[in-house]
Amino acid sequence: MNTIDQFQIKIQNSQNHISIDEAQLEEAACFLLQSEKVNQADISLAIFDNPTVRELNQQYLAHDYDTDVLSFLLDCQTDPELQIPDLRGAGKTLEGEVIVSAEMAVALAEKYQWSAENELLLYVVHGLLHLCGYDDLSEDELQLMRAREQQVFDHWGLKIPRREE
């Protein structure tokens, strides 16, 4: 558990493809939630292998393919007085789950020429942004989401490798 009372981050690591720095993931989640001005959050972060993530993708979204991250918003309440137009998480109390594939992170890290840990961190950031209300279904929304991802990674001085969408 993290030390920031307003954010509860629970991590379940059920894979053996990479070692997980739980403290870094908690710090990243809290940093993102703070920068989005989220009021409170109770987040479950689960790290699995490809077959498990694919099974969950099939079971809950009826998608029969491997994926890097799944996000499930379980509850969201918004205080209208705390909303900020440019921050989709502002004023929200969130409960959600982010599920990421460590196996996918290992495979794609080599392609993008950076560490599997950074690739996994990107999946966590992406999933949390979905919980905050960002989307990637249109080109404009995707560009906004990519910009927010990079702003979070700027905190660690990391440049996210360019991706073909």
C-alpha positions in Angstrom: 0.0 0.0 0.0 1.1 3.5 -0.7 1.6 6.3 1.9 -0.8 8.8 0.4 -4.0 8.4 2.3 -6.2 9.6 -0.6 -4.9 6.9 -3.0 -5.0 3.2 -2.2 -2.9 1.2 -4.7 -3.0 -2.6 -4.4 -0.6 -4.6 -6.6 -1.0 -8.3 -7.5 2.0 -9.7 -9.3 1.1 -13.1 -10.8 3.8 -13.5 -13.5 7.5 -14.4 -13.7 8.6 -12.6 -16.9 10.1 -9.6 -15.2 10.8 -8.4 -11.7 8.4 -5.8 -10.5 9.4 -2.7 -8.6 6.1 -2.3 -6.6 7.3 0.9 -5.0 7.9 2.5 -8.4 4.5 1.4 -9.7 2.8 2.8 -6.6 4.8 6.1 -6.9 3.9 6.3 -10.6 0.2 5.7 -9.9 0.1 8.3 -7.1 2.0 10.8 -9.2 -0.4 10.4 -12.1 -3.5 10.6 -9.9 -2.1 13.7 -8.1 -1.2 15.4 -11.4 -4.7 14.6 -12.7 -6.1 16.2 -9.5 -8.1 13.0 -8.6 -9.7 13.4 -5.2 -9.5 9.8 -4.1 -8.8 6.5 -5.7 -8.9 2.8 -4.8 -6.9 1.1 -7.6 -6.1 -2.6 -8.0 -3.2 -3.2 -10.3 -2.7 -6.8 -11.5 0.3 -8.0 -13.5 -0.2 -11.2 -15.5 1.1 -13.1 -18.5 -0.4 -13.0 -22.0 -2.7 -16.0 -21.7 -4.3 -14.7 -18.5 -4.8 -11.2 -20.0 -6.2 -12.7 -23.2 -8.6 -14.8 -21.2 -9.8 -11.7 -19.3 -10.1 -9.7 -22.5 -12.3 -12.5 -23.9 -14.3 -12.9 -20.7 -15.1 -9.3 -20.0 -14.8 -7.5 -23.4 -15.5 -10.3 -25.9 -12.1 -9.6 -27.6 -10.3 -12.7 -28.7 -6.7 -11.3 -28.9 -3.6 -10.5 -26.8 -3.5 -7.0 -25.4 -1.1 -5.0 -23.2 -3.5 -3.4 -20.8 -7.1 -3.7 -19.7 -8.9 -1.0 -17.5 -12.1 -1.5 -15.6 -13.8 1.5 -14.0 -15.8 0.1 -11.2 -17.1 3.3 -9.7 -16.6 7.0 -10.4 -18.1 10.0 -8.7 -17.2 13.6 -9.7 -17.3 16.8 -7.6 -18.4 19.4 -10.3 -16.8 22.2 -8.2 -13.4 20.6 -8.6 -13.5 19.8 -12.3 -10.8 21.3 -14.5 -11.3 21.3 -18.3 -7.9 20.0 -19.3 -7.7 17.3 -16.6 -10.2 14.5 -17.0 -9.5 13.1 -13.5 -10.0 16.4 -11.7 -12.5 16.1 -8.9 -13.1 12.4 -9.3 -13.3 9.7 -6.8 -12.3 6.5 -8.6 -12.4 2.8 -8.0 -10.9 0.7 -10.7 -8.7 -2.1 -11.9 -5.8 -2.0 -14.3 -4.6 -5.3 -15.7 -1.3 -5.4 -17.6 0.7 -8.1 -19.4 4.3 -8.4 -18.3 4.9 -10.9 -21.1 3.8 -8.3 -23.7 6.0 -5.7 -22.0 9.0 -8.0 -22.4 8.2 -8.6 -26.1 7.6 -5.0 -27.1 10.4 -3.5 -25.0 12.9 -4.9 -27.4 11.0 -3.6 -30.4 10.9 -0.1 -28.9 14.4 -0.3 -27.6 13.9 0.4 -24.0 13.4 -1.6 -20.8 10.6 -4.0 -20.1 10.0 -2.2 -16.8 9.5 1.1 -18.6 7.2 -0.6 -21.1 5.1 -2.1 -18.3 5.1 1.3 -16.6 3.6 2.8 -19.8 0.8 0.2 -19.7 0.0 1.2 -16.1 0.0 4.9 -16.9 -2.2 4.2 -20.0 -4.6 2.2 -18.0 -4.9 4.8 -15.2 -5.5 7.5 -17.8 -8.4 5.4 -19.1 -9.8 5.3 -15.5 -9.5 9.1 -15.3 -11.6 9.5 -18.4 -9.1 9.6 -21.3 -9.9 7.6 -24.4 -7.9 6.5 -27.5 -10.7 5.8 -30.0 -10.3 8.8 -32.2 -7.0 10.4 -33.5 -7.5 13.6 -31.5 -8.2 11.6 -28.3 -5.2 9.3 -28.9 -2.9 12.3 -29.4 -4.2 13.9 -26.1 -3.6 10.6 -24.3 -0.1 10.2 -25.7 0.7 13.7 -24.6 -0.5 13.0 -21.0 1.5 9.8 -21.0 4.7 11.7 -22.0 4.0 14.4 -19.3 3.9 11.7 -16.7 7.1 10.1 -18.0 8.8 13.6 -18.1 8.7 13.3 -14.3 11.4 10.6 -14.6 13.2 12.2 -17.5 12.1 9.4 -19.8 11.1 9.7 -23.5 8.5 7.3 -24.6 9.5 5.7 -27.9 7.4 6.6 -30.9 4.7 4.0 -31.8 2.9 3.2 -35.0 -0.8 3.1 -34.1 
